[in-house]
Amino acid sequence: MKDKFTMNVCDQSTTKVGTSIVDLLKAISLVGLVVSLAACARPVGDFGRVQSDVLHDEVLPRAGALIAHQNKEPVSLFNLTNEEKEMRDRVWRFLVANHARDWMFDSAIEMQRTRIGKPVDLNFRTDRYYRHLRLDEYASSRGRYMRLAEDANDDIQTIPGAFASICKVMEIERRRQVALKGLYAKNREVKKQVLAREYENKNVINWFARAVDYRYKSYDVALNRLLVETPHEEAHTANEYLNRFAVLVGRAKNGEFCDPFSDESYNHDKKFPLLDSRYATQMEKPTDDVYLK
């Protein structure tokens, strides 16, 4: 028979194990809840601009910041400036594709934006937009060309606004660096916060550059396949828009967001890696031989 001391130790160990299991289950449940909430589409208004929403603007970003902090990623405690908020709102339009249902994985993108999930846009296939066009019903086969041209033109009209908002953030970061050097040159904590905000801004801008490049490539794939599937003269209009789109994509990839004649450029691909968190996201990655299914 066990003595009282042994029994007490065993009881305490059992209690601790039980508590650990309960805490683990609570943590798993919390993660599951957060992931489920992140799967909700972010509300948007006119022209694809985001609308204010407590869940997506406060709850999920805070949860993502905690996850990022646990992963030892830079997380800034600074308030966002008006310019930084505007940039994020304008860029959001190019990260999702509400005009084409979820051909850009809207739910997965929301998890990436809030830093709850890993970057997923690097794995997007460029034939998804074509599949969306092909499977939609149109009264005329020429309608797909018209839709492609309209979507490309909508992007062309709104990209300059995103460029301007990024340029404003570049100026904010310049002012922030001047203030840092003049007031807190030796304060490591303040410098850490400044660098963390630059890290976050650069990742937003990186993502935007990749997003417009992805859209251009998706439209280009769609146009080429439509030319084989249903060759019509409407392809000329779509091709003209894509030529204009290509110029903007080139500027985005080169970090040329300010005046086109300015020497200033945002070296968005030089110093900072992608934001990366621990939660994987399901991705559709069909092989080339099944894109027509």
Backbone as CSV, one residue per row, in Angstrom:
resi,resn,N_x,N_y,N_z,CA_x,CA_y,CA_z,C_x,C_y,C_z
1,MET,0.843,-1.202,0.000,0.000,0.000,0.000,0.883,1.258,0.000
2,LYS,0.487,2.266,-0.830,1.263,3.494,-0.895,1.070,4.316,0.369
3,ASP,2.181,4.960,0.816,2.043,5.832,1.976,1.372,7.135,1.570
4,LYS,1.042,7.943,2.582,0.304,9.180,2.313,1.109,10.151,1.455
5,PHE,2.457,10.172,1.697,3.293,11.106,0.933,3.252,10.771,-0.553
6,THR,3.398,9.460,-0.866,3.378,9.027,-2.257,2.039,9.340,-2.895
7,MET,0.972,9.112,-2.143,-0.360,9.370,-2.670,-0.547,10.861,-2.957
8,ASN,-0.037,11.723,-2.063,-0.178,13.161,-2.267,0.586,13.620,-3.503
9,VAL,1.830,13.073,-3.658,2.627,13.438,-4.815,1.936,13.009,-6.102
10,CYS,1.402,11.785,-6.088,0.704,11.283,-7.266,-0.522,12.120,-7.583
11,ASP,-1.264,12.465,-6.507,-2.450,13.288,-6.708,-2.091,14.634,-7.313
12,GLN,-0.980,15.254,-6.796,-0.564,16.552,-7.313,-0.121,16.454,-8.767
13,SER,0.612,15.359,-9.095,1.075,15.169,-10.475,-0.106,14.999,-11.403
14,THR,-1.088,14.216,-10.935,-2.278,14.004,-11.754,-3.027,15.308,-11.992
15,THR,-3.087,16.126,-10.914,-3.771,17.411,-11.022,-3.064,18.323,-12.020
16,LYS,-1.691,18.325,-11.938,-0.925,19.177,-12.833,-1.086,18.731,-14.277
17,VAL,-1.035,17.408,-14.492,-1.204,16.884,-15.844,-2.586,17.228,-16.376
18,GLY,-3.583,17.062,-15.495,-4.943,17.380,-15.894,-5.097,18.838,-16.262
19,THR,-4.467,19.709,-15.437,-4.531,21.139,-15.722,-3.844,21.471,-17.037
20,SER,-2.680,20.823,-17.280,-1.943,21.061,-18.526,-2.775,20.655,-19.736
21,ILE,-3.450,19.520,-19.622,-4.286,19.047,-20.720,-5.433,20.009,-20.976
22,VAL,-6.041,20.482,-19.881,-7.148,21.437,-20.022,-6.668,22.716,-20.693
23,ASP,-5.492,23.213,-20.244,-4.934,24.437,-20.848,-4.637,24.226,-22.320
24,LEU,-4.098,23.035,-22.639,-3.784,22.732,-24.030,-5.048,22.709,-24.876
25,LEU,-6.081,22.069,-24.347,-7.342,21.999,-25.080,-7.951,23.381,-25.277
26,LYS,-7.814,24.227,-24.241,-8.312,25.593,-24.356,-7.558,26.350,-25.442
27,ALA,-6.229,26.160,-25.461,-5.413,26.840,-26.467,-5.783,26.378,-27.864
28,ILE,-5.976,25.059,-28.026,-6.354,24.515,-29.331,-7.710,25.058,-29.760
29,SER,-8.637,25.119,-28.803,-9.964,25.644,-29.105,-9.894,27.108,-29.526
30,LEU,-9.036,27.881,-28.820,-8.885,29.294,-29.144,-8.318,29.476,-30.539
31,VAL,-7.292,28.682,-30.863,-6.695,28.754,-32.198,-7.734,28.411,-33.259
32,GLY,-8.519,27.354,-32.976,-9.557,26.959,-33.922,-10.579,28.047,-34.131
33,LEU,-10.947,28.727,-33.041,-11.918,29.820,-33.132,-11.362,30.969,-33.954
34,VAL,-10.105,31.326,-33.690,-9.480,32.428,-34.421,-9.408,32.117,-35.905
35,VAL,-8.987,30.884,-36.239,-8.886,30.485,-37.636,-10.258,30.515,-38.300
36,SER,-11.291,30.071,-37.568,-12.653,30.087,-38.115,-13.120,31.512,-38.385
37,LEU,-12.826,32.412,-37.458,-13.213,33.805,-37.636,-12.475,34.429,-38.807
38,ALA,-11.201,34.064,-38.973,-10.410,34.617,-40.069,-10.949,34.179,-41.422
39,ALA,-11.669,33.054,-41.434,-12.218,32.547,-42.685,-13.405,33.379,-43.169
40,CYS,-13.924,34.245,-42.294,-15.031,35.116,-42.701,-14.502,36.189,-43.648
41,ALA,-15.212,36.416,-44.736,-14.767,37.397,-45.717,-14.795,38.799,-45.118
42,ARG,-13.799,39.586,-45.446,-13.731,40.952,-44.956,-14.699,41.811,-45.758
43,PRO,-15.540,42.613,-45.112,-16.517,43.415,-45.854,-15.853,44.513,-46.672
44,VAL,-16.371,44.742,-47.872,-15.839,45.781,-48.753,-16.981,46.648,-49.261
45,GLY,-16.621,47.864,-49.659,-17.615,48.793,-50.184,-17.384,49.054,-51.656
46,ASP,-17.594,50.309,-52.080,-17.426,50.679,-53.478,-15.978,50.537,-53.914
47,PHE,-15.793,50.081,-55.144,-14.475,49.959,-55.758,-13.552,49.018,-54.997
48,GLY,-14.129,48.107,-54.205,-13.321,47.121,-53.513,-12.618,47.633,-52.273
49,ARG,-12.898,48.873,-51.854,-12.269,49.421,-50.649,-12.889,48.778,-49.426
50,VAL,-12.073,48.562,-48.393,-12.555,47.884,-47.200,-13.509,48.771,-46.411
51,GLN,-14.423,48.117,-45.683,-15.311,48.815,-44.762,-14.898,48.475,-43.333
52,SER,-15.103,49.433,-42.432,-14.722,49.224,-41.034,-15.513,48.075,-40.439
53,ASP,-14.814,47.276,-39.639,-15.441,46.099,-39.060,-14.613,45.702,-37.832
54,VAL,-15.258,45.564,-36.671,-14.545,45.293,-35.418,-13.769,43.981,-35.486
55,LEU,-14.394,42.948,-36.025,-13.744,41.639,-36.089,-12.454,41.695,-36.892
56,HIS,-12.525,42.272,-38.103,-11.377,42.240,-39.006,-10.390,43.381,-38.761
57,ASP,-10.842,44.456,-38.122,-9.953,45.595,-37.896,-9.323,45.597,-36.511
58,GLU,-9.916,44.863,-35.560,-9.386,44.887,-34.197,-9.096,43.484,-33.644
59,VAL,-10.107,42.611,-33.662,-9.956,41.302,-33.025,-8.891,40.448,-33.711
60,LEU,-9.036,40.231,-35.019,-8.106,39.358,-35.731,-6.690,39.931,-35.801
61,PRO,-6.501,41.235,-36.066,-5.137,41.770,-36.053,-4.447,41.617,-34.701
62,ARG,-5.198,41.769,-33.612,-4.585,41.600,-32.292,-4.183,40.152,-32.061
63,ALA,-5.045,39.244,-32.481,-4.702,37.822,-32.359,-3.474,37.493,-33.201
64,GLY,-3.427,38.049,-34.415,-2.288,37.818,-35.286,-1.006,38.411,-34.730
65,ALA,-1.122,39.576,-34.085,0.060,40.204,-33.483,0.626,39.324,-32.359
66,LEU,-0.259,38.714,-31.578,0.191,37.814,-30.524,0.911,36.602,-31.107
67,ILE,0.356,36.058,-32.179,0.980,34.900,-32.835,2.338,35.294,-33.400
68,ALA,2.395,36.461,-34.050,3.659,36.928,-34.623,4.701,37.157,-33.534
69,HIS,4.269,37.719,-32.414,5.183,37.960,-31.301,5.730,36.640,-30.761
70,GLN,4.871,35.634,-30.656,5.323,34.323,-30.194,6.342,33.721,-31.161
71,ASN,6.211,34.049,-32.434,7.143,33.558,-33.450,8.369,34.455,-33.607
72,LYS,8.472,35.439,-32.688,9.627,36.353,-32.679,9.713,37.189,-33.961
73,GLU,8.568,37.526,-34.525,8.521,38.440,-35.657,8.349,39.864,-35.142
74,PRO,8.852,40.865,-35.856,8.669,42.255,-35.438,7.194,42.640,-35.394
75,VAL,6.777,43.208,-34.288,5.401,43.689,-34.130,5.472,45.093,-33.546
76,SER,4.982,46.080,-34.275,5.046,47.462,-33.812,3.847,47.799,-32.937
77,LEU,4.123,48.516,-31.857,3.070,48.998,-30.969,2.644,50.419,-31.336
78,PHE,3.292,50.998,-32.336,2.926,52.342,-32.768,1.513,52.357,-33.344
79,ASN,0.823,53.486,-33.151,-0.443,53.696,-33.842,-0.170,53.888,-35.331
80,LEU,-1.095,53.437,-36.153,-0.990,53.673,-37.589,-1.304,55.135,-37.899
81,THR,-0.527,55.733,-38.774,-0.859,57.080,-39.233,-2.027,56.993,-40.214
82,ASN,-2.638,58.132,-40.498,-3.710,58.157,-41.499,-3.220,57.617,-42.833
83,GLU,-1.971,57.967,-43.185,-1.401,57.528,-44.453,-1.211,56.014,-44.489
84,GLU,-0.786,55.444,-43.384,-0.581,53.996,-43.320,-1.909,53.248,-43.375
85,LYS,-2.929,53.818,-42.751,-4.263,53.218,-42.830,-4.792,53.268,-44.260
86,GLU,-4.638,54.428,-44.888,-5.120,54.572,-46.261,-4.413,53.590,-47.192
87,MET,-3.104,53.444,-47.027,-2.360,52.512,-47.873,-2.898,51.100,-47.723
88,ARG,-3.121,50.681,-46.496,-3.632,49.328,-46.268,-5.026,49.143,-46.865
89,ASP,-5.857,50.179,-46.767,-7.202,50.093,-47.332,-7.161,50.010,-48.860
90,ARG,-6.315,50.810,-49.480,-6.237,50.815,-50.938,-5.596,49.538,-51.472
91,VAL,-4.574,49.074,-50.788,-3.880,47.859,-51.226,-4.786,46.641,-51.132
92,TRP,-5.693,46.645,-50.147,-6.554,45.481,-49.926,-7.321,45.085,-51.182
93,ARG,-7.727,46.067,-51.969,-8.495,45.779,-53.186,-7.752,44.828,-54.110
94,PHE,-6.434,44.900,-54.109,-5.645,44.089,-55.027,-5.224,42.747,-54.434
95,LEU,-5.504,42.558,-53.161,-5.161,41.303,-52.510,-6.274,40.274,-52.648
96,VAL,-7.496,40.743,-52.908,-8.642,39.859,-53.072,-9.274,40.139,-54.430
97,ALA,-10.241,39.343,-54.776,-10.916,39.525,-56.066,-12.406,39.292,-55.892
98,ASN,-13.071,40.256,-55.267,-14.503,40.104,-55.009,-15.322,40.060,-56.295
99,HIS,-14.769,40.617,-57.378,-15.493,40.596,-58.644,-15.415,39.220,-59.295
100,ALA,-14.593,38.340,-58.757,-14.444,37.005,-59.342,-14.543,35.925,-58.270
101,ARG,-15.486,36.124,-57.363,-15.693,35.184,-56.269,-14.383,34.969,-55.515
102,ASP,-13.917,33.734,-55.375,-12.712,33.567,-54.560,-11.533,33.047,-55.370
103,TRP,-11.386,33.515,-56.602,-10.281,33.009,-57.413,-8.931,33.426,-56.845
104,MET,-8.935,34.316,-55.871,-7.691,34.653,-55.184,-7.769,34.270,-53.706
105,PHE,-8.616,33.302,-53.368,-8.664,32.746,-52.020,-8.866,33.837,-50.953
106,ASP,-10.008,34.522,-50.995,-10.250,35.640,-50.081,-10.053,35.287,-48.611
107,SER,-10.520,34.123,-48.187,-10.425,33.741,-46.776,-8.972,33.509,-46.364
108,ALA,-8.218,32.817,-47.207,-6.807,32.570,-46.913,-6.028,33.881,-46.873
109,ILE,-6.396,34.805,-47.745,-5.737,36.112,-47.776,-5.980,36.870,-46.480
110,GLU,-7.180,36.767,-45.925,-7.483,37.454,-44.668,-6.634,36.897,-43.536
111,MET,-6.377,35.599,-43.534,-5.506,35.010,-42.521,-4.073,35.510,-42.684
112,GLN,-3.641,35.694,-43.917,-2.300,36.215,-44.159,-2.207,37.673,-43.725
113,ARG,-3.230,38.466,-44.069,-3.205,39.891,-43.729,-3.101,40.112,-42.227
114,THR,-3.839,39.334,-41.461,-3.870,39.515,-40.011,-2.731,38.795,-39.305
115,ARG,-1.863,38.127,-40.072,-0.690,37.428,-39.554,-1.058,36.188,-38.744
116,ILE,-2.263,35.694,-38.957,-2.677,34.450,-38.315,-2.166,33.255,-39.112
117,GLY,-2.080,33.401,-40.418,-1.622,32.315,-41.277,-0.387,32.693,-42.067
118,LYS,0.199,31.712,-42.702,1.389,31.930,-43.514,1.033,32.632,-44.822
119,PRO,2.034,33.259,-45.471,1.794,33.824,-46.806,1.372,32.733,-47.776
120,VAL,0.276,32.946,-48.453,-0.243,31.937,-49.383,-0.209,32.408,-50.829
121,ASP,-0.077,33.725,-51.043,-0.192,34.234,-52.407,0.964,33.787,-53.301
122,LEU,2.067,33.361,-52.710,3.208,32.912,-53.509,2.892,31.638,-54.284
123,ASN,1.866,30.924,-53.856,1.532,29.647,-54.482,0.325,29.710,-55.407
124,PHE,-0.201,30.895,-55.660,-1.380,31.006,-56.511,-1.052,30.613,-57.948
125,ARG,-1.939,29.854,-58.556,-1.789,29.486,-59.961,-2.399,30.570,-60.839
126,THR,-1.758,30.847,-61.952,-2.214,31.934,-62.817,-3.335,31.530,-63.762
127,ASP,-3.809,30.292,-63.690,-4.916,29.879,-64.566,-6.277,29.936,-63.880
128,ARG,-6.312,30.377,-62.634,-7.574,30.371,-61.892,-8.572,31.386,-62.464
129,TYR,-8.074,32.548,-62.882,-8.983,33.550,-63.440,-9.596,33.042,-64.735
130,TYR,-8.805,32.391,-65.565,-9.338,31.811,-66.798,-10.412,30.771,-66.485
131,ARG,-10.162,29.931,-65.506,-11.143,28.908,-65.122,-12.442,29.576,-64.680
132,HIS,-12.308,30.686,-63.943,-13.495,31.427,-63.504,-14.284,31.930,-64.713
133,LEU,-13.607,32.511,-65.694,-14.275,33.015,-66.896,-14.909,31.875,-67.693
134,ARG,-14.181,30.787,-67.820,-14.668,29.689,-68.655,-15.912,29.042,-68.070
135,LEU,-15.972,28.937,-66.764,-17.090,28.240,-66.121,-18.320,29.120,-65.946
136,ASP,-18.153,30.442,-66.016,-19.310,31.334,-65.914,-20.125,31.308,-67.210
137,GLU,-21.426,31.474,-67.048,-22.309,31.477,-68.213,-22.356,32.869,-68.838
138,TYR,-22.158,32.951,-70.143,-22.246,34.207,-70.883,-23.185,34.025,-72.073
139,ALA,-23.962,35.053,-72.373,-24.883,34.982,-73.514,-24.111,34.874,-74.820
140,SER,-22.915,35.458,-74.840,-22.073,35.411,-76.030,-20.649,35.045,-75.623
141,SER,-19.984,34.291,-76.469,-18.597,33.930,-76.178,-17.693,35.155,-76.195
142,ARG,-18.154,36.237,-76.829,-17.390,37.482,-76.844,-17.430,38.173,-75.480
143,GLY,-18.428,37.817,-74.676,-18.588,38.446,-73.375,-17.404,38.226,-72.443
144,ARG,-16.711,37.125,-72.593,-15.564,36.846,-71.724,-14.429,37.824,-71.988
145,TYR,-14.248,38.179,-73.257,-13.235,39.188,-73.584,-13.615,40.541,-72.975
146,MET,-14.891,40.870,-73.065,-15.356,42.143,-72.525,-15.178,42.182,-71.018
147,ARG,-15.452,41.053,-70.353,-15.273,40.986,-68.897,-13.800,41.127,-68.526
148,LEU,-12.928,40.457,-69.267,-11.502,40.545,-68.998,-11.027,41.986,-69.153
149,ALA,-11.440,42.630,-70.232,-11.040,44.017,-70.477,-11.555,44.936,-69.376
150,GLU,-12.790,44.711,-68.935,-13.376,45.538,-67.876,-12.626,45.361,-66.559
151,ASP,-12.306,44.122,-66.199,-11.581,43.873,-64.952,-10.191,44.505,-64.989
152,ALA,-9.504,44.346,-66.115,-8.165,44.926,-66.242,-8.225,46.450,-66.168
153,ASN,-9.224,47.050,-66.821,-9.349,48.503,-66.812,-9.680,49.022,-65.408
154,ASP,-10.519,48.297,-64.670,-10.821,48.697,-63.288,-9.542,48.752,-62.456
155,ASP,-8.667,47.773,-62.654,-7.406,47.763,-61.926,-6.522,48.937,-62.351
156,ILE,-6.470,49.190,-63.646,-5.652,50.285,-64.168,-6.087,51.623,-63.575
157,GLN,-7.410,51.786,-63.397,-7.934,53.048,-62.870,-7.642,53.230,-61.388
158,THR,-7.486,52.144,-60.653,-7.309,52.252,-59.194,-5.866,52.054,-58.724
159,ILE,-5.005,51.523,-59.565,-3.603,51.336,-59.180,-2.908,52.665,-58.855
160,PRO,-3.104,53.734,-59.647,-2.439,54.999,-59.315,-2.766,55.505,-57.913
161,GLY,-3.996,55.309,-57.451,-4.355,55.718,-56.098,-3.570,54.948,-55.054
162,ALA,-3.347,53.656,-55.311,-2.542,52.838,-54.399,-1.092,53.303,-54.425
163,PHE,-0.590,53.625,-55.613,0.771,54.159,-55.733,0.923,55.414,-54.875
164,ALA,-0.032,56.325,-54.994,0.031,57.593,-54.268,0.023,57.365,-52.765
165,SER,-0.788,56.416,-52.306,-0.851,56.144,-50.865,0.463,55.549,-50.362
166,ILE,1.106,54.727,-51.179,2.404,54.158,-50.794,3.457,55.261,-50.750
167,CYS,3.406,56.178,-51.702,4.351,57.287,-51.725,4.222,58.132,-50.460
168,LYS,2.996,58.329,-49.993,2.778,59.092,-48.759,3.390,58.369,-47.561
169,VAL,3.299,57.055,-47.542,3.892,56.282,-46.447,5.412,56.384,-46.486
170,MET,5.985,56.419,-47.690,7.427,56.617,-47.815,7.855,57.919,-47.143
171,GLU,7.057,58.965,-47.329,7.366,60.253,-46.712,7.209,60.181,-45.194
172,ILE,6.190,59.473,-44.719,6.007,59.303,-43.276,7.209,58.590,-42.668
173,GLU,7.699,57.567,-43.352,8.850,56.828,-42.836,10.102,57.696,-42.828
174,ARG,10.243,58.578,-43.820,11.380,59.504,-43.829,11.305,60.443,-42.628
175,ARG,10.119,60.989,-42.365,9.954,61.888,-41.215,10.203,61.143,-39.902
176,ARG,9.751,59.911,-39.842,9.927,59.118,-38.625,11.407,58.886,-38.332
177,GLN,12.169,58.627,-39.388,13.605,58.417,-39.217,14.303,59.705,-38.770
178,VAL,13.877,60.846,-39.314,14.451,62.128,-38.906,14.175,62.383,-37.429
179,ALA,12.933,62.131,-37.006,12.574,62.329,-35.598,13.346,61.370,-34.699
180,LEU,13.500,60.134,-35.150,14.240,59.141,-34.360,15.681,59.581,-34.139
181,LYS,16.338,60.004,-35.202,17.747,60.399,-35.096,17.921,61.665,-34.260
182,GLY,16.935,62.568,-34.340,17.045,63.819,-33.604,16.656,63.720,-32.144
183,LEU,15.729,62.790,-31.819,15.197,62.743,-30.461,15.562,61.482,-29.677
184,TYR,15.659,60.377,-30.368,15.883,59.107,-29.658,16.961,58.256,-30.336
185,ALA,18.040,58.903,-30.733,19.093,58.205,-31.471,19.676,57.035,-30.696
186,LYS,19.692,57.127,-29.381,20.305,56.087,-28.557,19.281,55.235,-27.814
187,ASN,18.012,55.452,-28.086,16.966,54.688,-27.407,16.658,53.431,-28.222
188,ARG,17.116,52.290,-27.740,16.990,51.043,-28.492,15.538,50.607,-28.635
189,GLU,14.710,50.864,-27.632,13.318,50.420,-27.674,12.522,51.204,-28.726
190,VAL,12.740,52.525,-28.766,12.047,53.338,-29.765,12.512,52.953,-31.164
191,LYS,13.806,52.745,-31.322,14.338,52.330,-32.622,13.742,50.991,-33.046
192,LYS,13.578,50.095,-32.081,12.982,48.790,-32.357,11.565,48.934,-32.889
193,GLN,10.806,49.852,-32.300,9.436,50.076,-32.742,9.389,50.669,-34.153
194,VAL,10.304,51.581,-34.439,10.366,52.188,-35.773,10.684,51.129,-36.823
195,LEU,11.676,50.281,-36.536,12.059,49.236,-37.483,10.933,48.219,-37.667
196,ALA,10.199,47.938,-36.581,9.082,46.995,-36.676,7.989,47.546,-37.585
197,ARG,7.696,48.850,-37.481,6.680,49.444,-38.345,7.160,49.458,-39.794
198,GLU,8.432,49.723,-40.021,8.962,49.673,-41.379,8.846,48.259,-41.942
199,TYR,9.103,47.284,-41.106,8.969,45.869,-41.505,7.544,45.578,-41.945
200,GLU,6.586,46.046,-41.160,5.178,45.804,-41.491,4.771,46.528,-42.771
201,ASN,5.201,47.781,-42.909,4.873,48.533,-44.121,5.490,47.900,-45.363
202,LYS,6.731,47.484,-45.244,7.403,46.878,-46.394,6.708,45.597,-46.827
203,ASN,6.190,44.839,-45.880,5.495,43.614,-46.245,4.173,43.898,-46.939
204,VAL,3.485,44.959,-46.537,2.263,45.363,-47.235,2.596,45.750,-48.674
205,ILE,3.670,46.514,-48.850,4.058,46.977,-50.181,4.563,45.816,-51.030
206,ASN,5.343,44.914,-50.426,5.763,43.695,-51.128,4.562,42.952,-51.683
207,TRP,3.589,42.787,-50.824,2.393,42.022,-51.162,1.636,42.685,-52.306
208,PHE,1.522,44.002,-52.242,0.853,44.743,-53.310,1.557,44.520,-54.646
209,ALA,2.890,44.618,-54.655,3.646,44.431,-55.896,3.433,43.028,-56.451
210,ARG,3.424,42.035,-55.577,3.182,40.663,-56.029,1.751,40.512,-56.539
211,ALA,0.806,41.193,-55.874,-0.611,41.046,-56.229,-0.905,41.610,-57.619
212,VAL,-0.362,42.791,-57.926,-0.628,43.363,-59.253,0.073,42.545,-60.332
213,ASP,1.243,42.005,-60.005,1.948,41.143,-60.963,1.142,39.873,-61.214
214,TYR,0.577,39.315,-60.139,-0.233,38.107,-60.269,-1.484,38.372,-61.105
215,ARG,-2.111,39.513,-60.887,-3.306,39.841,-61.675,-2.969,39.964,-63.155
216,TYR,-1.875,40.665,-63.438,-1.485,40.820,-64.835,-1.238,39.454,-65.483
217,LYS,-0.496,38.592,-64.803,-0.205,37.268,-65.349,-1.483,36.452,-65.513
218,SER,-2.419,36.594,-64.578,-3.688,35.862,-64.670,-4.505,36.333,-65.861
219,TYR,-4.570,37.649,-66.062,-5.283,38.178,-67.222,-4.612,37.736,-68.523
220,ASP,-3.288,37.722,-68.523,-2.548,37.343,-69.721,-2.809,35.876,-70.081
221,VAL,-2.794,35.010,-69.067,-3.099,33.594,-69.299,-4.512,33.442,-69.846
222,ALA,-5.457,34.167,-69.246,-6.851,34.080,-69.686,-6.998,34.526,-71.139
223,LEU,-6.350,35.629,-71.493,-6.445,36.128,-72.863,-5.869,35.113,-73.855
224,ASN,-4.720,34.560,-73.533,-4.095,33.588,-74.438,-4.962,32.351,-74.634
225,ARG,-5.571,31.882,-73.571,-6.383,30.667,-73.687,-7.718,30.941,-74.368
226,LEU,-8.251,32.148,-74.165,-9.476,32.503,-74.879,-9.216,32.626,-76.377
227,LEU,-8.037,33.088,-76.737,-7.697,33.210,-78.155,-7.696,31.848,-78.850
228,VAL,-7.354,30.814,-78.086,-7.384,29.456,-78.639,-8.803,28.890,-78.602
229,GLU,-9.504,29.168,-77.513,-10.833,28.586,-77.298,-11.904,29.264,-78.149
230,THR,-11.972,30.594,-78.087,-12.993,31.346,-78.825,-12.354,32.581,-79.451
231,PRO,-11.626,32.444,-80.531,-10.925,33.589,-81.133,-11.892,34.637,-81.699
232,HIS,-11.847,35.840,-81.104,-12.696,36.946,-81.548,-11.862,38.226,-81.609
233,GLU,-12.328,39.189,-82.372,-11.606,40.439,-82.520,-11.620,41.285,-81.244
234,GLU,-12.536,40.989,-80.311,-12.564,41.710,-79.028,-11.270,41.539,-78.242
235,ALA,-10.467,40.567,-78.639,-9.179,40.348,-77.979,-8.275,41.575,-78.090
236,HIS,-8.467,42.383,-79.138,-7.614,43.561,-79.329,-7.791,44.560,-78.189
237,THR,-9.037,44.769,-77.764,-9.298,45.698,-76.657,-8.672,45.197,-75.372
238,ALA,-8.865,43.917,-75.091,-8.280,43.333,-73.882,-6.764,43.425,-73.914
239,ASN,-6.184,43.182,-75.067,-4.729,43.238,-75.213,-4.203,44.653,-74.986
240,GLU,-4.943,45.647,-75.445,-4.541,47.040,-75.239,-4.498,47.385,-73.760
241,TYR,-5.512,46.947,-73.023,-5.527,47.204,-71.585,-4.374,46.486,-70.884
242,LEU,-4.073,45.274,-71.313,-2.983,44.531,-70.677,-1.638,45.192,-70.955
243,ASN,-1.472,45.800,-72.109,-0.232,46.527,-72.394,-0.062,47.710,-71.451
244,ARG,-1.161,48.409,-71.174,-1.112,49.517,-70.211,-0.875,49.000,-68.799
245,PHE,-1.489,47.863,-68.484,-1.339,47.246,-67.171,0.129,46.877,-66.934
246,ALA,0.796,46.369,-67.965,2.176,45.906,-67.830,3.109,47.026,-67.380
247,VAL,2.845,48.247,-67.834,3.679,49.388,-67.441,3.570,49.629,-65.938
248,LEU,2.348,49.584,-65.418,2.129,49.792,-63.985,2.741,48.672,-63.164
249,VAL,2.644,47.455,-63.652,3.238,46.319,-62.952,4.754,46.488,-62.867
250,GLY,5.363,46.932,-63.962,6.797,47.152,-63.959,7.221,48.181,-62.924
251,ARG,6.449,49.252,-62.805,6.752,50.280,-61.799,6.601,49.722,-60.394
252,ALA,5.564,48.932,-60.161,5.350,48.361,-58.833,6.496,47.433,-58.446
253,LYS,6.930,46.603,-59.373,8.004,45.652,-59.091,9.343,46.357,-58.881
254,ASN,9.501,47.545,-59.478,10.731,48.315,-59.309,10.667,49.285,-58.133
255,GLY,9.536,49.313,-57.439,9.387,50.208,-56.296,9.208,51.660,-56.683
256,GLU,8.736,51.928,-57.894,8.574,53.294,-58.377,7.133,53.759,-58.157
257,PHE,6.850,54.167,-56.943,5.474,54.512,-56.581,5.214,56.011,-56.597
258,CYS,6.264,56.816,-56.583,6.080,58.265,-56.586,6.086,58.778,-58.016
259,ASP,6.324,60.063,-58.189,6.348,60.646,-59.525,7.238,59.809,-60.446
260,PRO,6.764,59.464,-61.638,7.554,58.597,-62.521,8.899,59.191,-62.924
261,PHE,9.059,60.526,-62.776,10.330,61.157,-63.137,11.227,61.377,-61.913
262,SER,10.753,60.901,-60.750,11.536,61.050,-59.526,12.571,59.943,-59.421
263,ASP,13.671,60.250,-58.733,14.715,59.242,-58.516,14.383,58.341,-57.329
264,GLU,13.374,58.725,-56.564,13.026,57.946,-55.372,12.365,56.628,-55.769
265,SER,12.739,55.584,-55.067,12.091,54.285,-55.272,12.078,53.546,-53.950
266,TYR,11.130,52.664,-53.826,10.970,51.902,-52.586,11.539,50.513,-52.825
267,ASN,12.689,50.234,-52.232,13.344,48.946,-52.452,12.667,47.866,-51.612
268,HIS,11.462,47.506,-52.044,10.619,46.642,-51.234,11.104,45.210,-51.156
269,ASP,12.043,44.809,-51.986,12.466,43.405,-51.988,13.871,43.211,-51.452
270,LYS,14.442,44.240,-50.826,15.851,44.172,-50.491,16.158,43.653,-49.079
271,LYS,15.492,44.163,-48.075,15.961,43.931,-46.717,15.078,43.034,-45.861
272,PHE,13.791,43.065,-46.088,12.893,42.423,-45.149,12.230,41.196,-45.763
273,PRO,12.187,40.089,-45.029,11.539,38.872,-45.547,10.030,38.974,-45.439
274,LEU,9.354,37.986,-45.995,7.904,37.910,-45.854,7.517,37.670,-44.413
275,LEU,6.380,38.199,-44.011,5.821,37.818,-42.722,5.510,36.327,-42.762
276,ASP,5.812,35.658,-41.692,5.626,34.213,-41.693,5.143,33.762,-40.328
277,SER,3.976,33.164,-40.262,3.455,32.629,-39.014,3.297,31.127,-39.135
278,ARG,2.887,30.480,-38.051,3.001,29.027,-37.981,1.828,28.261,-38.557
279,TYR,0.742,28.935,-38.891,-0.447,28.206,-39.315,-0.504,28.067,-40.827
280,ALA,-0.471,26.849,-41.302,-0.539,26.587,-42.733,-1.968,26.789,-43.221
281,THR,-2.121,27.028,-44.504,-3.437,27.242,-45.094,-3.640,26.284,-46.243
282,GLN,-4.838,25.739,-46.366,-5.117,24.838,-47.468,-5.055,25.597,-48.780
283,MET,-4.429,24.970,-49.759,-4.276,25.598,-51.059,-4.715,24.644,-52.155
284,GLU,-5.347,25.183,-53.164,-5.650,24.400,-54.353,-4.470,24.532,-55.303
285,LYS,-3.885,23.405,-55.681,-2.759,23.446,-56.606,-2.932,22.362,-57.661
286,PRO,-3.911,22.534,-58.547,-4.128,21.518,-59.569,-2.967,21.477,-60.542
287,THR,-2.735,20.337,-61.117,-1.686,20.214,-62.115,-2.185,20.742,-63.444
288,ASP,-1.254,20.953,-64.381,-1.618,21.571,-65.660,-2.634,20.753,-66.439
289,ASP,-2.604,19.447,-66.267,-3.475,18.616,-67.089,-4.918,18.580,-66.600
290,VAL,-5.232,19.274,-65.471,-6.598,19.242,-64.967,-7.214,20.646,-64.919
291,TYR,-6.595,21.625,-65.557,-7.106,22.999,-65.403,-8.458,23.179,-66.045
292,LEU,-8.863,22.284,-66.931,-10.160,22.410,-67.585,-11.286,21.767,-66.780
293,LYS,-10.970,21.130,-65.681,-12.010,20.436,-64.918,-12.811,21.435,-64.106
